[in-house]
């Protein structure tokens, strides 16, 4: 309980006591009337603060009346015990030793610290856990508070000199616009800011903040500009994906997360968000937006015409474009022959079922029969819908096949007993007997066996 909470609770107790004895302080009451009123109030039950429902004796009420007549309303405040916070089971020397040990070992709780000192023979008493808790709270030595004081660090201003040496990434919740279905949703802006030049390298609006948008921005910067040294992000859900971490590790990009609850290290991109709010979002009328594409078009127009061409105080009066052009010679290009489309594929480990199938995102795919009961890796583009994906199967470190969506109807015509045999696609037609006129039922059955090729379509009116 904090000091403010203790004061509020003491005021409630004083108000309760004053409400009971205020009428007894009337100087026109006779002694007999005061005695009779005290006896009547002593027979009733009251909801006493911190105590619950109980009766009060006449002597208790007289004591409160004497304190009020002598000291005023201050005399009705509950008094703090002189030994408050000091357990009787611990001597003052032992309590001081325990508190000193907690101060030097902030990661330990009071129970563990007491156990250590007892094993060393420095403390022989055995206080209860509630006594330890009161001692620690009275001394202001709570574990979280001690850890917080220990972890306090100096904050130093930092700047990178070369473009793309450090890219700061963060999301910003902006205005409400209509989606494809006409529903009003809040648009989220994900921005990639170059630390050295303050140039916005990539920015996109979306209704969700996920790792795919983060990977798309990294891929765009690598393709359009060059190699990134490190990406500095917070601990949001868009930046903690295992797939993103694997891709950045493959590319040699260091992913740095800021400390939780310490946003001071990301001051540059926070300052950019403040500029966006003040100069772009506030003058913008959301009612004039037709959708997300319109919002993004207006933002990029403002970004290129105003922000990138305005002098920046952190760049000694230069504009972000001037700082970028001046230091562009330090950009490290990507090595020749790097296939970014291949590197940004996601991977998933699967066990091949006995029917030569695997599942991914709720879709059943078919793989070669030789991989039954084998662990395989599936590589795919997460931006493509599951029913249109090209799923590459990797086994023992090499690509061995391309999985295809299971066609249950085609599998009814596969010849069993031969591994890796393609489904039989020949039409099966029953030979009609000679000089036999087909009945309407036979004609319907024959028509149901006709299969159209993908490029064929029935003629209109046929």
Secondary structure, DSSP 8 states (H G I E B T S, - for coil): --HHHHHHHHHHHHHHHHHHHGGGG-TT--HHHHHHHHHHHHTSEEEETTTEEEE--HHHHHHHHHHHHHHGGGGGS----TTTT--TTS-HHHHHHHHHHHHH-TTS-HHHHHHHHHHTTS------HHHHHHHHHHHT--HHHHHHHHT----------STTS-EEEEEEEEEEEE-TTS-EEEEEEEEEEETTT--EEEEEEESS--HHHHHHHHHHHHHHT---SEEEE-S-GGG--HHHHHHHHHHT-EEEE--TT-GGGGHHHHHHHHHHIIIIITT--GGG--SHHHHHHHHHHHHHHTGGGSB-GGGTT-BHHHHHHHTGGG-----TT--HHHHT-EEEEEE--TTSEEEETTEEEE--GGGTT-EEEEEE-TTS-GGG--EEEEETTEEEEEEEE--HHHHTT--TTSTT-------------TT----HHHHHHHHHT----TT----TT-
